Amino acid sequence: RNVKAIQASKAAFAAILEDGIGSVVCWGDPRHGGDNLGVQDQLRNIKEVQATSSAFAALSCEGTVVTWGHPQYGGDSQEIQGELKHVCQIQSSRRAFAAIRADGEVVAWGDQHCGGDSSSVQTQLKNVKQIQASFGAFAAILANGSVVAWGDPSRGGDCSNFSHLLTNVTQIQAGCAAFAAIRSDGSVISWGAPAYGGDSSHVKSQLKGVQQIQATRTAFAAILADETVVTWGDPEGGGDSSRVKDQLQGVKQIQATSYAFAALLADGTAITWGHSECGGHTCPQRHAFGKSTPMSVPGKGT
């Protein structure tokens, strides 16, 4: 009762309670953070909880951080507790955490191969405003609009080849192994695993006036200013929208499962594409919300 928010790891849950003291209760597999008895007395005035696959990190209203769960997945922050002061935001990859402090600096911990070690770029991590995470890396937007990445290079942890292009960045979206950044001029720069959306060169000429980006694990979908959509990445994961391209007009919003996208149109219908078992369907689908059956799409079936 009186649950304010819930966060999940791979096999456990953590709930912040509205009990007057901001405590946290956990349940599930202890190996994945389901047991917080060892730190329960420290869990007071908690406003946010983040999770890796096997650990949790709780941020208090005072800006301190409490962690529990698998030590190698970020559950043990004892060595850097002295640095975890005045924390404003926490982000997580699969096996590591990264915290932004009020002074704009970053503290990372957990599996060093998944972004838990930021020492190689620590001097660059100044005036950080936002962090996004793939499964094995982090990408930070600085106050000047530049980007710093660290972690597994094969999952987007190295953007040095694109640093001259990563300017005036306003947003970053992440898949499992790649990142896509929107610049203030509406163009997009992507990096990471090429097959999973890290290479957008073949649609570069189409990526103009980008307003927002969504991601499955292996592909990206961008809504343009004219409310059309451009996709790239793994075709089976939503990176190929050619079969529904003509229907993607007046797009207001896109949501993603692990391997499929759904676009909400201005007329209240939805278009889906991507992996059939993840909601994308093998044939293009047009759904009318509030009706019991899908609408027919001429020449495409239902």
N, C-alpha and C positions, 0 to 999 in steps of 0.2 A: 504494500500500500504506500501511497504518497511518493511514488517514484517520479523523479523529475526528468531523468534521462537514462538511456541504456546504451552501452557500447559492447561489442562482441569481438572476441579473438576467434581463433579457429574452432575451439571447442569449449568456450566458457563465456559467461556474461558478467558484466559489472554494471550495477545500477546506483545512480546518485539519488539519495533520498531527500525529500523535503521534510526533514524531521527536526528542524531548528538548529541542527549542528552540521548539516551538509555531509553526512557520512556516506560510506559506500558499502554495499553488500555484493558478494560474488557467489556464483554457483557454476558448476560444470566441472570439467576435467582439471584437476589441480596442476597437471603438467602444462596446461595452457592458460594458467592464470585464474583458475576457479577457486583458489584458496588465498585469501588476503589476511588471514588471522595474524600473521607475523608483523603486519604494518597497520592493522586496523585502528590502533590508538592514534596513529598519525593522520588518519583520513578524516579531517575536519575542514569545514568550509570549502568543500570541493565544488568547483564550478564546471569542470570539464574532465572527461576521461578519453584517452586515445588508446588504441590497441595495435600491436603487431600481431602476428599469427599465434604467438604463445605468451604474450606478456601485456600488461597494462601500465599506463602512466597517468596519474591523476594530478591535475593542476588546481591549486587552491586559490582562493580570492586574494591571498597575500602574495601570490607569485612563486610559491614553492612547489616542488614536485615530489610525489611519492610513487614508487614503482614496485611491482611485484610480478611473479610469474617466472618463466624460464630465463635464467641469467644471460644466456647467450643471445636471447631475442629481445634484450632491453629491460628485462625484469630486475636487473641489479644495476643501480646507479650510484652506489656508495662512493666510488672513486671520484665522481664528478659532482657530488652533492654540493660542494662549496661553490661551484659555478652556477648551480641551478637556483638562482635568486632573481626576483623581479621578472619572472617568465611571463610572457604575454600570450604565447601560442605554442602548441605542440603539433607536430606532424609525424606520421609513421610510415615506414616502408614495411615489407614483410617481416624484417628481422631487426629493425633499428628505429630509434626515435631521433628527432631533431627539434630543439626548442629555440624559439626566438625570445631574446630578453628585451627589456625595455630600452636598453642602450643600443639595440639594433644588432647585437652580436648573436652568434649561434653556438649552441652546445649540442653535440651529437654523441650518442652512445648506443651500444648493442653490437651486432655483428658488423665488423669493419668492412666486410665484403658487400654489405647491403646499405652502406651509408653511415654506419656507426662510428666511423673515423673520418673527421673532416679536417684533419691536420694539414693535408696537402693544399687546402684552399683557405685555411683559417684567416690568413692575412687579408684575403679578398672579401671575407664575410663581414662587411661593415654596413650599417644602415639597411639591414635586411627588413623588408616589408611583408613578404609573403613567401611561403615554402610549399611546394607540391612534391609528391612522391610517386615514383613507379614502384614495382615490387622490390627493386634492389638499388635504388638511387634517389637522391634528392636534387631539386632545382630551386634556387632562391632568386627572387626578384629583389634587386636593390633599389634604393630611393631614386637613383639616377636612371632607372629603367634598364640597366644591364642585368645579366644573369650569371650566376655561379652554380655549377653542378658538381656533385661528388658521389662516390659509390661505385658500383659495378659499371664499367664502361659499356659493356654489352647491353645494359639496361638503361642507358642514358646518363650515366655518371660522369661523362666527359663531353663538354660542349665547346672545348677550346677551339676546334676547327670552325666554329660558327660564332665565336665571340664578337667578331667585327660586324656581324649581322644582328646580333642580339642586343639591339639598342631600342630605347623607347618602348620596352615591353610592358604591357598592361595586364595581361593574363597568361597563365600557363595551365594546360591540361595534361594529364598523364595517363598512359596506358600501362600495361604490365612491364614494358621494356623500352618505352619511348616517351618523349615529351613533344608537345606542340605549343609554341608561344605566339600570342597575338600581339602585334606591334600597334602603336597608336595610329598608323596610317592604314590599318586594316589588313596588312599582309601577315603571312604566317611563316615562321621558321620552325622546322622540326628536326629532331636528332634522336639517336638511339638505334635500336635494332631496325634496319631498313624494312624488313618484311612485316614488321609490326607497327608501321606508321612513322618510323624514324626518317624515312625518305619520302618527301612530298614533292619532289622535283617534277614528276610527270603531271601534277595538277597545279603547279606554281602559278601558271598564267590565269587559272580560274580563281585562285585564292585572293580575291580583291574585295575590300569592304567587308571583311569578316567581323561578325558581331559577337559570336560565341562559338565554342567548340565543346563537343562531348566525345567521350572515348569508351569503347569496349576495352577488353584486355589487349586486343591486337589491331585495332583500327580507330580512326578518327572521323568525325563528321562535323563540318563547319556550316553554320547558318550565315548566309551573306546578307548584305543590306537590302537586296531585292527579295529576300525571303525564299531563296532557293538554297540548295544544299550541295556541298562538295565533299566527297569521301575519299579516303586513301588508307592503305594498309592491307592487312590480310583480307582477301575477298570473302572468305568464309566467315570472317569475324565482323563483317559489316563494311569492309573497305571497298566493296563494289556495289554501288546503288544504281547501276545502269538500267536494271529492269524496272525500277520505279522512278527513274529520273523525271519523266514527264508528269508524274503525279506529285512530285515534291515542289509544289508552288504554294505560296502563302504560309510557309512554315513559321510557326511561332515558338516552338520549343522542341527539343530532342532529349530523350532519355535513353539509357543504355543498360542492357544486361551484360553478362560476361562476353557474349559473342553476337549480339544483335542490337539494332537500333529501332526506336519508334519515334516518329515525328508527328507532332500535333499540328494540324492545319487550322487556318483561320475559321473554317466552316465547322470545326468541332470534330472532324474525323481524324483518324490516325493512319499513317502508312508505316509498315514494318518491313525490315529487310535484315539479312544476316543469316546466322545458323538457325535452321528450322527447329532444333530442339531447345533453343534458347530464346524463342519468341519471334524469330525472324521469318519463319515459314519458308518452304521451298519455292512457293509461288508468291508474287507480290500480294499483299493483303491491304485492304482498305476497311477500317472499322468505324462504325458510327456509334459513338457512346450514347447510352440510353436506349439502344435497340438490342434486341435479343440475338440477332444474327448479323454476320458481316454483310456489308453491301457488296453487290456484284461490281466487278471492274471489267468493263467491256473488253473482250478479247483476251482477258487474263484469267478468267475463272474467278473463284471466290477464295 
